[in-house]
């Protein structure tokens, strides 16, 4: 029960970012799906701890020196 609430809260935070903050920035994600969508999928698939860890690693890899490409969670 608590895990589902935490997952729902984290997904909602990412959705707020996608709707209100992301449109104000230059699109620069080198991966598909985007890092924020990856975060939602990873949190739903691996839970809060595993999802946050995988999302953080993905964001660290999203830089000008990374080739990017298709990288599903």
Rosetta constraint file for C-alpha pairs under 8 A:
AtomPair CA 1 CA 5 HARMONIC 6.46 0.50
AtomPair CA 2 CA 6 HARMONIC 6.24 0.50
AtomPair CA 3 CA 7 HARMONIC 6.12 0.50
AtomPair CA 3 CA 47 HARMONIC 7.36 0.50
AtomPair CA 3 CA 48 HARMONIC 7.38 0.50
AtomPair CA 4 CA 8 HARMONIC 6.05 0.50
AtomPair CA 5 CA 9 HARMONIC 6.11 0.50
AtomPair CA 6 CA 10 HARMONIC 6.16 0.50
AtomPair CA 6 CA 48 HARMONIC 6.83 0.50
AtomPair CA 7 CA 11 HARMONIC 6.09 0.50
AtomPair CA 7 CA 43 HARMONIC 6.49 0.50
AtomPair CA 7 CA 44 HARMONIC 6.65 0.50
AtomPair CA 7 CA 47 HARMONIC 6.67 0.50
AtomPair CA 7 CA 48 HARMONIC 5.86 0.50
AtomPair CA 8 CA 12 HARMONIC 6.08 0.50
AtomPair CA 9 CA 13 HARMONIC 6.28 0.50
AtomPair CA 10 CA 14 HARMONIC 6.37 0.50
AtomPair CA 10 CA 40 HARMONIC 7.94 0.50
AtomPair CA 10 CA 43 HARMONIC 7.82 0.50
AtomPair CA 10 CA 48 HARMONIC 7.73 0.50
AtomPair CA 11 CA 15 HARMONIC 6.17 0.50
AtomPair CA 11 CA 40 HARMONIC 5.58 0.50
AtomPair CA 11 CA 43 HARMONIC 7.54 0.50
AtomPair CA 12 CA 16 HARMONIC 6.20 0.50
AtomPair CA 13 CA 17 HARMONIC 6.42 0.50
AtomPair CA 14 CA 18 HARMONIC 6.19 0.50
AtomPair CA 14 CA 36 HARMONIC 6.37 0.50
AtomPair CA 14 CA 39 HARMONIC 7.63 0.50
AtomPair CA 14 CA 40 HARMONIC 7.03 0.50
AtomPair CA 15 CA 19 HARMONIC 6.09 0.50
AtomPair CA 16 CA 20 HARMONIC 5.82 0.50
AtomPair CA 16 CA 21 HARMONIC 7.42 0.50
AtomPair CA 17 CA 21 HARMONIC 4.92 0.50
AtomPair CA 17 CA 22 HARMONIC 5.95 0.50
AtomPair CA 18 CA 22 HARMONIC 5.05 0.50
AtomPair CA 18 CA 23 HARMONIC 7.24 0.50
AtomPair CA 18 CA 36 HARMONIC 7.09 0.50
AtomPair CA 19 CA 23 HARMONIC 6.87 0.50
AtomPair CA 20 CA 24 HARMONIC 7.52 0.50
AtomPair CA 21 CA 25 HARMONIC 7.09 0.50
AtomPair CA 22 CA 26 HARMONIC 7.99 0.50
AtomPair CA 22 CA 27 HARMONIC 7.95 0.50
AtomPair CA 29 CA 34 HARMONIC 5.94 0.50
AtomPair CA 29 CA 35 HARMONIC 6.75 0.50
AtomPair CA 29 CA 62 HARMONIC 6.68 0.50
AtomPair CA 30 CA 34 HARMONIC 7.68 0.50
AtomPair CA 30 CA 62 HARMONIC 6.31 0.50
AtomPair CA 30 CA 63 HARMONIC 7.75 0.50
AtomPair CA 30 CA 66 HARMONIC 7.73 0.50
AtomPair CA 30 CA 67 HARMONIC 7.23 0.50
AtomPair CA 30 CA 68 HARMONIC 4.69 0.50
AtomPair CA 30 CA 69 HARMONIC 6.43 0.50
AtomPair CA 31 CA 35 HARMONIC 7.08 0.50
AtomPair CA 31 CA 62 HARMONIC 7.50 0.50
AtomPair CA 31 CA 68 HARMONIC 4.84 0.50
AtomPair CA 31 CA 69 HARMONIC 4.76 0.50
AtomPair CA 31 CA 70 HARMONIC 5.70 0.50
AtomPair CA 31 CA 71 HARMONIC 6.39 0.50
AtomPair CA 32 CA 69 HARMONIC 6.12 0.50
AtomPair CA 32 CA 70 HARMONIC 4.82 0.50
AtomPair CA 32 CA 71 HARMONIC 6.11 0.50
AtomPair CA 32 CA 72 HARMONIC 7.39 0.50
AtomPair CA 33 CA 37 HARMONIC 5.96 0.50
AtomPair CA 33 CA 38 HARMONIC 5.82 0.50
AtomPair CA 33 CA 70 HARMONIC 6.90 0.50
AtomPair CA 33 CA 71 HARMONIC 6.93 0.50
AtomPair CA 33 CA 72 HARMONIC 6.74 0.50
AtomPair CA 34 CA 38 HARMONIC 5.98 0.50
AtomPair CA 35 CA 39 HARMONIC 6.11 0.50
AtomPair CA 35 CA 55 HARMONIC 7.23 0.50
AtomPair CA 35 CA 58 HARMONIC 6.88 0.50
AtomPair CA 35 CA 59 HARMONIC 6.49 0.50
AtomPair CA 36 CA 40 HARMONIC 6.48 0.50
AtomPair CA 37 CA 41 HARMONIC 6.29 0.50
AtomPair CA 38 CA 42 HARMONIC 5.92 0.50
AtomPair CA 38 CA 55 HARMONIC 6.87 0.50
AtomPair CA 38 CA 72 HARMONIC 6.91 0.50
AtomPair CA 38 CA 73 HARMONIC 6.27 0.50
AtomPair CA 39 CA 43 HARMONIC 6.00 0.50
AtomPair CA 39 CA 51 HARMONIC 6.64 0.50
AtomPair CA 39 CA 52 HARMONIC 7.17 0.50
AtomPair CA 39 CA 54 HARMONIC 7.73 0.50
AtomPair CA 39 CA 55 HARMONIC 5.07 0.50
AtomPair CA 40 CA 44 HARMONIC 6.21 0.50
AtomPair CA 40 CA 51 HARMONIC 8.00 0.50
AtomPair CA 41 CA 45 HARMONIC 6.04 0.50
AtomPair CA 41 CA 51 HARMONIC 7.98 0.50
AtomPair CA 41 CA 73 HARMONIC 6.63 0.50
AtomPair CA 42 CA 46 HARMONIC 5.69 0.50
AtomPair CA 42 CA 47 HARMONIC 7.39 0.50
AtomPair CA 42 CA 50 HARMONIC 7.55 0.50
AtomPair CA 42 CA 51 HARMONIC 4.55 0.50
AtomPair CA 42 CA 52 HARMONIC 7.62 0.50
AtomPair CA 42 CA 54 HARMONIC 6.91 0.50
AtomPair CA 42 CA 55 HARMONIC 6.97 0.50
AtomPair CA 42 CA 73 HARMONIC 5.45 0.50
AtomPair CA 43 CA 47 HARMONIC 4.84 0.50
AtomPair CA 43 CA 48 HARMONIC 5.34 0.50
AtomPair CA 43 CA 49 HARMONIC 7.79 0.50
AtomPair CA 43 CA 50 HARMONIC 6.98 0.50
AtomPair CA 43 CA 51 HARMONIC 3.88 0.50
AtomPair CA 43 CA 52 HARMONIC 6.50 0.50
AtomPair CA 44 CA 48 HARMONIC 7.75 0.50
AtomPair CA 44 CA 51 HARMONIC 7.28 0.50
AtomPair CA 45 CA 51 HARMONIC 7.27 0.50
AtomPair CA 46 CA 50 HARMONIC 5.14 0.50
AtomPair CA 46 CA 51 HARMONIC 5.22 0.50
AtomPair CA 47 CA 51 HARMONIC 5.53 0.50
AtomPair CA 48 CA 52 HARMONIC 5.88 0.50
AtomPair CA 49 CA 53 HARMONIC 6.19 0.50
AtomPair CA 50 CA 54 HARMONIC 6.13 0.50
AtomPair CA 51 CA 55 HARMONIC 5.99 0.50
AtomPair CA 52 CA 56 HARMONIC 6.01 0.50
AtomPair CA 53 CA 57 HARMONIC 6.28 0.50
AtomPair CA 54 CA 58 HARMONIC 6.14 0.50
AtomPair CA 54 CA 73 HARMONIC 7.88 0.50
AtomPair CA 55 CA 59 HARMONIC 6.19 0.50
AtomPair CA 56 CA 60 HARMONIC 6.24 0.50
AtomPair CA 57 CA 61 HARMONIC 6.32 0.50
AtomPair CA 58 CA 62 HARMONIC 6.34 0.50
AtomPair CA 61 CA 66 HARMONIC 6.55 0.50
AtomPair CA 62 CA 66 HARMONIC 6.34 0.50
AtomPair CA 62 CA 68 HARMONIC 7.18 0.50
